[in-house]
Amino acid sequence: MRFTLESATQINTVRAYSPQELRVGQTVVRASCIITAERLITEWAPVRFEALEAAHLEDIFALEPQIVLIGTGARQRFAPAPLRAAFSARAIGLEMMDLGAACRTFNILVHEDRRVAAALFFS
């Protein structure tokens, strides 16, 4: 799906996504990543959603988000309870959704000036 809304500010938005890649501004991403309004982290260790571990969350927590969206690939899946509890312990909102929903929701929240981070997986 391609997004066409342009913003006058220099914030990261997901311009397009597919099951194989997404575009953040002019950057093409083909592996798991973390995105915020200001940062795009493409060198993130978990390749697949199933590989997500507590140690990987530190990269997200360092960004100090209010809410985190986890795009779990083609279908919505849920992280194990200990991973979800790590967000709760830090009073960070957590939403799990498929990749497309996470991209669309990220764009909305970032334009509302929310401190949001999206951890996105293709599978």
Steps between C-alpha positions, in 0.01 A plus 500: 500500500632844415444808715498840332456748785803730519603682813680832520702382801798268495352209692522135409185353351436174322442603141422149369508140617470149361570152639862536381594863569397837628605855417577747773549832328739411217649198680402147397497252789493124443571370850360549848540855624405754763359833394418817691426850377872582517682168459507196277692203637558242228775302673273328750581145610172305489440399139159344563230575754552156656862594577402805710651471850512722807854618418376642168253722682779715644548660156134604510500614864806720436281710267266585790169450317157543655359228279654221295340335200629160404425404142509121502504430126210386283279411796450625852685301765567563867828508690543268798386632838852581631565729202166674543570539873825683425299777330247511782776529761623814321148643451540484121190422296532199271293404197555189290366506144577382150763693304256710296296606802817589689625719212169683468462548876859621532439770238187621679663510844820666379294776335320549833845568653482188716826342618446179308741231390417223256691172496420349162543142379429356158449146633 
